């Protein structure tokens, strides 16, 4: 690697790193605000918040790395143009075409990193984040019961406590309508609600009370006393409604996606899973297409950094618009599963090659 190559690589990597840091922070802040009722609840510690944020970083990097690379390459090459360093290179007989291998080489490294993050770290991180959020939601529920207020956030259950202190309740009333044919009413001197296991279940522990159960179909009525009792609750919809990570396909690794595609019976479902797998791969590949676009845009740009930001925004919007169309065509069977998600990559690469050829054809006059 020559001195020019190292210099150009450093000019690209600095704004690239700054863009990765900034965009990742924005997405994390957006996620926290979107789930503020969960992540800022009464059962959340600062350590919980940091752990969830760390788990989500690989997922966000799937979006951030391609955009940040394009922005970094355009700004890095554009700075050379603004400071007339491109003119000096042209005067020394160095063609803009000579600069293409540097962003491509950097792009290969970043694309490899993005592929590893997207196919390995992202599924593991999302799985861990989903389980953490489940646990946080259950802890929030156990602490959200307020004295003198009927609590109905758990499906088919109504909880009431005369007083609450440190997660322990006194003079408790429980209405259980899980079985509509046999509703249950429990009264207790004390009680508490705790998470049970790693799923959605919670356990309601009651102390010294009585239980009433009515069999509506037979008109039978049961009554009994107890010293200690445990009722297992399933949060069900209360959990899935609050945890937006439940059911995310990005939690699946490549082998799991392929297994679902092979197990699917309907052709459209099969095509959807294969298309999704190729989309996961197409995202990192976009970095290489953006590397081809960066040189002609960077060396010919006008208007300073604002131009670089505007071009990046327009390219990203066009990229995702074509991606959506391509995914739809692949899902319907109009295109093969690999081609639809890669349509924007092919379009960006062809445009980049055409612009590079135009810059090379214009020669030193292309950079002024």
C-alpha positions, 0 to 999 in steps of 0.5 A, a space after each residue: 500500500 502506497 502513501 497515497 493509498 494510506 492517506 486516502 483510507 484514513 480520509 475515508 475511515 474518519 468520517 465513516 467511524 463518526 457516522 457509525 457512532 452518530 447513527 447508532 446513537 440515534 437509533 438506540 435513542 429512538 428504540 429507547 423512546 419507542 419502548 419507554 414504558 418498558 425500558 424506563 419502568 419501575 423494575 429497570 436498572 441502569 445495568 438492564 438498560 445498558 445490556 439491552 442497548 448492547 444487544 441491539 447494537 448489532 441489529 442497528 449496525 446492519 442499517 448503519 454500516 452501509 450508509 456510514 460507509 457511503 457517507 464516509 467515502 463521499 466526504 473523504 474523497 470530497 475533502 480532497 476535491 475541496 482542498 484541491 488535492 485532486 487537482 494536484 494528483 491530476 497534475 502529477 499524472 494520477 487518474 481518478 481511476 487510480 483511487 478506486 481500489 482504495 474505497 473498494 479495499 476498505 469496502 471489502 473489509 467493512 462488508 465482511 464485518 457487516 456480514 459477520 455482524 448480520 448473520 452471527 451477532 445480530 440473531 444472538 443479540 436480538 434473542 438476548 434482548 428479547 429475553 431481557 425485555 421479557 424479564 424487564 416487563 415481568 418485573 415492571 408488572 410485579 412492581 406496577 401494582 399500586 395500593 387501592 387501585 385495580 390492576 388489570 394489565 394481565 389478561 383475564 386477571 384483576 388484582 387489588 391490594 389495600 397496601 403495597 410495600 417493597 413488592 409485598 401486598 396486604 389484604 389482596 383480592 384476585 379475580 381469575 377469569 382464565 376459565 370463563 366456565 369456572 371463574 375464581 376469586 381469591 382473598 389473601 392477607 398477603 401476597 407478591 408477584 414474581 417472575 417464574 423461569 425465562 418465559 412469559 410465566 409469573 407466579 402469584 404467591 398468596 398467604 393466609 386466605 380463602 378461595 371461591 370457585 363457581 362452576 357455571 355449567 353445573 351450578 356448583 360452588 367451591 369454597 376453601 381456606 389456605 395458608 399458602 398458595 401459588 397461582 401461575 400466570 401467563 402474561 400472553 398478549 400483555 407481554 407480546 404487546 409491550 415487547 416489540 422484539 417478539 416475532 422478529 425474523 432478524 432473530 433467526 440465523 441463516 440455518 434457521 431461515 433455510 430450515 423454515 424455507 424447506 419446511 414451508 408448504 406454500 410456494 409464496 412462503 418458501 419464496 418469502 423465506 429465501 428472499 429474506 435470507 438473500 436480503 440479509 446477505 445483500 445488505 453487506 454487499 451494498 457496501 461494495 456497490 457504494 464503494 464504486 459510487 463514492 469515487 465519481 461522486 466524491 471527486 466531482 462534488 460541489 457544494 461542500 459537505 452539504 452535497 455529500 449529505 444530500 447525495 448520501 440521503 438520495 442514494 439511500 432512499 433510492 436504494 431502499 425503494 428499489 429493494 422494496 420493489 425487488 423483494 416484492 417481485 421475488 416473493 411473487 416469483 417474478 424474480 429469483 430469490 437472490 435477484 430481487 434483494 440484489 436489484 439495488 446493488 446491481 443498479 448502484 454498481 452499474 451506475 458507479 461503473 458508468 460514472 467512473 468511466 465518464 470521469 476517466 473519459 473526461 480526464 484531468 478536466 473532470 476535477 477542478 
